[in-house]
Amino acid sequence: MGRKAGGLYINPKKFGAVGKPCMKEMVAFLGCLSLNKNNDDKCVRQKDLLAACVEAQSGKPKNPARTINYHLQRLGKSKFI
């Protein structure tokens, strides 16, 4: 079900539903590569769409309050106070 890290219980199902940006573009590009025997010259459109999506995602800042590392650090600090 879940994993214990010391005395902390982590629910993996909660973090499995995190949005995966550019997944559609990546699947389309990999499918095109598969159909064309790994010849990416024939998959220029899918490659450009994937590159544009990745470029758009790189500008978005991540919210540190939602990451598991943030919470582990926060909980670890409270033990020493």
N, C-alpha and C positions, 0 to 999 in steps of 0.2 A: 504494500500500500504506500507507505511513506518511508522516509529515511530519517534516521536520527543522527545528528551531528553533535556529539556530546549530549547535552540535555535539551537540545533544540530539535523540534520535529518539523520537517520540511515536507509540504504536500506537493508532490510533483505534478498532480493534475491541475493545480492552480496556475502553474507557470507554463503548462503545455498549450494553453489557449492564447498565448501572446501572438499578436499579429505578425505575419511574416511578409514584410514588404517585398515587392518585386518577384513574388513566387510565380505568378502567371507568366511574366516575361521570361523568367529563367526556364520554366517548363516548356514554353514555346520554343525557346532557343535550343534546348537540349533535344527536344523532339525533332526539330529541323536537322540538327546534326546527325541524329540517329537515322533519319530518312535519307540523308545525303552522304552517308559513310564518312562522317567527320570532316566533311569538306565545308569549311565555314565561308567560303566565297559565295556559296548559294544561299547563305542565311544572313545576308547583310541587314535586311530589314529587322529581323528579330534581334540581331546583335546590337543594332542602334537603339531599339526600344529598351533593351536591357541596360545598356550603358546610360541612357537618359534617366531611367528609373533609379539606378544606383547613384547617379550624380545628384538627383533630386533628394534622395534620402540622406546623403552625406551632409547636407546643410541643416538638417533638423536636429536640434539638441535633444539629447535623451534626458528624461526626467529621473534624476538620481534617487528620488524618494520612492520609486517603484521597483528598484532593482534589489535583488536578494543580497548583494554585497553591502548595500547601504544599510539594510536592516541587521545584517550580521555584525557590521561594525558598530552600529548603534547599540545593539544588545551587549556586545563585548565591552564597550566603554562603561556601561552601567554596573558591571560586576566589580570594577576596580574603584568605584567611588564610595 
